[in-house]
Amino acid sequence: MTRPADFHARAIEVLHDANEAAWRESDPEEGVRHFTNATRGLLGDPDVVNQPGALKPGETQFVVSACFFIAPSRDHMIVFADNFGLGRARISVTDSRPGHTVQTKQAAVVKNTDVDPIFRQIIKTGRVGCSIYVPVMWKGEVIGMFNTASQARYIYDETDMRVQKLFAACAAAVWMGLGGSQRVAEVAESLGPWNA
């Protein structure tokens, strides 16, 4: 994938701006939303959308991003700071790519979800073709998973994944600094028992 000459400088600028805006928030979810919104516009090669195989007939390009934070029971994650349209969806910490990211503590870029053996579609409004999964870490423990996804296949690569790791590290600090652990506990309680 060809990167614009200023990609890394732009990534640092976008991360700086998201971080500055996040720390002006008092709500942890709104703080983290600055990072999830920022990755949507920053990551990926927009020229890929026009290449053969990127989109199937009838598909329309979209990009979504969210953080899934682990409930206190540590058996499932809850969606926060999303633009997926999932609401307060919950997913097992062992389910598909998000669960694999939590279990292994390893980031991954899935360039074509059609051929990934552990990918499972979560979004009901459209098929994800390419996706980045990054663990959100705090003091050596996984507290969540940061996902950015596109309908177009092959739009992200390892450079995008490395940049998203930086966004995830800042998102973790904002989440914890603004009381995110309390927020996820409150939301988990309000949602009731988790039934996998």
Secondary structure, DSSP 4 states (H G I P E B T S, - for coil): -PPPTTHHHHHHHHHHHHHHHHTT-SSHHHHHHHHHHHHHHHSS-GGGGGSTTSS-TT----EEEEEEEE-TTSSEEEEES-SSS--S-EEETTSHHHHHHHHHT--EEES-GGG-TT-----SSS---EEEEEEEEETTEEEEEEEEEESSTT---HHHHHHHHHHHHHHHHHHHHTTHHHHHHHHHHHH-S---
